[in-house]
Amino acid sequence: MARLPRLVVPHQAHHIIQRGADRRVIFHDDEDRQAFLQWLRAATKQFNVAIHAYVLMPNHLHLLATPSDETGLARMMQWIGRHYVPYFNKKYGRFGTLWQGRYRATVIDSEQYFLICSQYIELNPVRAGLCLQPLDFHWSSYAHHIGVASDPLVTDHMLYWALSNTPFGREAAYRALVQEAISSEIVTELSNTTLKGWALGSSKFKAQLEKEAQRRVSPKRKGRPYLDATKRESAQDAP
């Protein structure tokens, strides 16, 4: 079955995952992370993409981003790859691709999932056992969101601003939000929809996306052909 084109919706938040090939390390040290962030900042300006949350894990990365057009995300990720991969290969004496295929992305229903997705991203190091608290991991947007350090890469989303009328209130509210546990079901849903490229949101949200994009944005329901066949048989047997 042919793979559907990646769904990108301008001015809508997207969750992005990029993994190392065979889940190999893509950031060995702080110099690697600094270099990647430098190119990411340059790319966001060049291609008009707003980054709302991020984390750089040893063998993969997550971004929560809003593009201003349909091509910005792809051009941003390609541009970063053209700079970071040669840097990485030269530094470590390797050749070939660094990434595990193309990056994965999903459009998210911001009203329902934006803050949860941001929380999910910044808690990644804790779930992976790299630290006990998200603030202990220095390569994410968490410190920015709780007011410990200003991050020039991060563009605050309107839903973050809506947490409170004051910076102190927003930072405290966000800290409290991240301290809440995310269910394993939500973690699985966020990961699976992104890796498979399906939209994440309410039925109404996905129906509107399908109407606008003129394509499926979620998987077909399992068992539907059987149910349809049953209905046809019932209709044929009806008097």
C-alpha positions in Angstrom: 0.0 0.0 0.0 1.4 3.4 -1.0 2.3 5.7 2.0 0.2 8.8 2.3 2.1 12.1 2.0 3.0 13.6 5.3 0.2 15.8 6.6 1.3 19.4 7.4 -1.3 22.1 8.3 -0.1 25.7 8.4 -0.6 27.5 11.7 -1.4 24.2 13.5 0.9 22.6 16.1 2.8 19.4 15.1 4.6 16.9 17.2 7.8 15.8 15.5 10.2 12.8 16.2 13.5 12.3 14.5 15.5 9.1 15.5 19.0 8.0 14.9 19.5 5.1 12.4 19.1 1.8 14.3 18.4 4.0 17.4 22.1 4.9 17.5 23.4 7.9 19.4 23.0 11.2 17.5 24.3 13.5 20.3 27.5 12.3 22.1 28.3 15.4 24.0 27.2 19.0 24.8 29.1 20.3 21.8 26.9 18.2 19.5 23.7 19.5 21.2 24.9 23.1 21.0 25.7 22.7 17.3 22.3 21.2 16.6 20.4 23.9 18.5 22.4 26.6 16.6 21.3 25.2 13.3 17.8 24.6 14.5 17.5 28.3 15.6 18.8 29.4 12.2 16.4 27.1 10.4 13.3 28.2 12.3 14.0 31.8 11.2 14.7 30.9 7.6 11.6 28.7 7.2 9.2 30.5 9.5 8.6 27.7 12.0 7.9 28.3 15.7 9.3 25.9 18.2 7.2 25.6 21.4 8.9 22.7 23.1 11.8 20.4 22.5 14.1 17.8 24.0 17.4 16.4 22.6 17.7 12.8 23.8 20.9 10.8 23.2 19.4 8.9 20.2 16.4 10.9 19.1 14.7 14.3 19.5 11.2 15.7 19.9 9.9 19.0 18.7 6.5 20.7 19.2 6.3 23.2 16.3 4.0 25.3 14.3 4.8 26.0 10.6 3.6 29.0 8.8 3.1 27.1 5.5 2.9 23.6 4.1 6.6 23.3 3.2 8.3 24.9 6.2 8.7 21.8 8.4 10.2 19.6 5.7 12.5 22.3 4.5 13.6 23.0 8.1 14.4 19.4 8.9 16.2 18.9 5.6 18.3 22.0 6.1 19.3 20.9 9.6 20.2 17.5 8.2 22.4 19.0 5.5 24.4 20.8 8.2 24.4 18.6 11.2 25.0 15.2 9.6 28.2 16.3 7.8 29.4 17.9 11.1 28.6 14.7 13.0 30.2 12.3 10.4 33.4 14.4 10.2 33.7 14.7 14.0 33.3 10.9 14.6 34.9 9.6 11.4 31.8 8.0 10.0 29.9 7.9 6.7 26.4 7.7 5.5 23.0 8.6 6.9 22.5 9.5 10.6 18.7 9.4 10.7 16.3 6.5 10.8 14.5 7.4 7.6 12.5 10.6 7.3 11.3 12.5 10.4 7.9 11.5 11.8 5.2 14.1 12.5 1.5 14.4 13.5 -0.9 17.4 13.5 -2.3 17.8 17.0 -5.6 19.3 18.3 -4.0 22.1 20.3 -7.0 22.7 22.6 -7.0 19.1 23.7 -3.3 18.0 23.4 -0.9 21.0 23.2 0.0 21.3 26.8 -0.1 17.5 27.3 2.3 17.1 24.3 4.7 19.7 25.7 4.6 18.0 29.1 5.2 14.6 27.4 8.2 16.0 25.5 9.9 17.6 28.5 9.3 14.5 30.7 11.0 12.2 28.2 14.4 12.2 30.0 12.6 11.3 33.3 10.8 8.4 31.6 14.1 7.3 30.1 15.8 7.3 33.5 18.3 10.0 32.5 17.3 12.2 35.5 14.9 12.4 38.4 13.4 15.8 37.6 13.0 17.4 34.2 15.0 20.5 35.3 18.0 18.2 35.8 18.2 17.6 32.1 19.6 20.7 30.4 18.7 20.0 26.8 14.9 20.7 26.7 12.6 23.6 26.9 11.5 22.9 30.4 13.7 25.5 32.1 12.3 28.2 29.8 8.7 27.3 30.6 9.2 27.5 34.4 11.2 30.8 34.2 14.7 29.4 35.2 16.3 30.4 31.9 15.1 32.2 28.8 15.5 30.1 25.6 15.8 32.1 22.4 14.7 29.0 20.4 11.3 28.8 22.1 8.2 30.7 20.9 5.5 30.6 23.6 2.2 29.3 22.4 -1.0 31.2 23.2 -2.2 28.2 25.3 0.9 28.6 27.5 0.2 32.3 27.9 -3.4 31.4 28.8 -2.2 29.6 31.9 -2.0 32.9 33.8 -2.0 36.7 33.3 1.5 37.0 34.8 4.8 35.4 34.0 5.1 34.1 37.5 1.7 32.6 37.4 2.3 30.9 34.0 5.6 29.5 35.2 4.0 28.1 38.4 1.0 26.7 36.6 3.3 25.0 34.0 5.5 23.6 36.8 2.4 22.1 38.5 1.2 20.7 35.2 4.4 18.9 34.5 4.4 17.4 38.0 1.1 15.7 37.1 1.5 12.1 35.9 0.8 11.3 32.3 -1.0 8.0 31.8 0.7 5.3 29.9 -2.2 5.3 27.5 -1.5 9.0 26.6 2.2 8.3 26.2 1.5 5.5 23.8 -1.1 7.5 21.9 1.3 10.5 21.4 4.1 8.2 20.3 2.1 6.0 18.0 0.2 8.7 16.2 3.4 10.6 15.5 5.3 7.6 14.3 2.4 6.6 12.0 1.6 10.1 10.9 -2.0 10.2 12.0 -3.7 13.3 13.4 -4.2 13.5 17.1 -7.4 15.0 18.4 -11.1 14.8 18.8 -13.4 13.3 16.2 -14.6 16.8 15.3 -11.0 18.0 14.8 -10.1 15.0 12.6 -13.3 15.3 10.6 -12.5 19.0 9.9 -8.9 18.1 8.9 -10.1 15.4 6.5 -12.5 17.9 4.9 -9.7 20.5 4.5 -7.0 18.1 3.4 -9.2 15.9 1.2 -7.6 12.8 2.6 -7.6 10.3 5.6 -6.0 11.6 8.8 -6.7 8.6 10.9 -6.6 4.8 10.4 -9.6 2.9 9.2 -11.6 1.2 11.9 -10.8 -2.5 12.2 -13.6 -4.8 11.3 -15.5 -2.3 9.3 -15.6 -4.4 6.1 -17.1 -7.2 8.1 -19.8 -4.9 9.6 -20.5 -3.5 6.1 -20.9 -7.0 4.7 -23.2 -7.9 7.6 -25.4 -4.9 6.8 -25.6 -5.8 3.2 -26.7 -9.4 4.0 -29.3 -8.1 6.4 -30.7 -5.8 3.8 -30.8 -8.7 1.3 -32.7 -10.9 3.8 -35.2 -8.2 4.7 -38.7 -8.6 3.4 
